[in-house]
Amino acid sequence: MLVFRITKQKYIRDMSGESVWLYPGRWNAHNTPVIYTSESLALAAWEIAVRIDPINFPENLAYVKIKIPDDSIQVFSKTGIKASVIQQNISISAGMDFIKKGKFIALKVPSVVIPESFNFMLNPYHNAYSSKVKIIDINPFRYDNRTSLW
């Protein structure tokens, strides 16, 4: 399966999860490295867009296309429920459980931004992560600043 990630160009090859290590996310606790990816480049763009200043879109972004093994994806058990109604303590607990068990490389979770779509949290601690997760393509990414998203 192919997944996508958008980040600053200087971090685009970093597959260690260190860039989110210091910050808790919807699915990870503080001091837990993970890589957040999306099922499409469009969803990855929206996931970033809701977190940045719509007037001053960053110009130093890039996207990476990543191949993950289809047979190492755990599906969050409550995917029928929209992520926006899942309490963050429940999602962090599920994400941390996924990391600690280490059975799968990726956790498929519902997007809050586009509830009918999915994000994939990658576990850099998985024993096959470095051999099975592959960067396929890297390209610059630029938001079209002719219009505001809001």
Secondary structure, DSSP 8 states (H G I E B T S, - for coil): -EEEEEEEGGGTT--SSGGGTTS--SS--TT---EEEESSHHHHHHHHHTTS-SSS--SSEEEEEEE--GGGEEE-TTTTS-GGGS-HHHHHHHHHHHHHH---SEEEEE-SSSTTSEEEEE-TTSTTHHHH-EEEEEEEE---TTS---
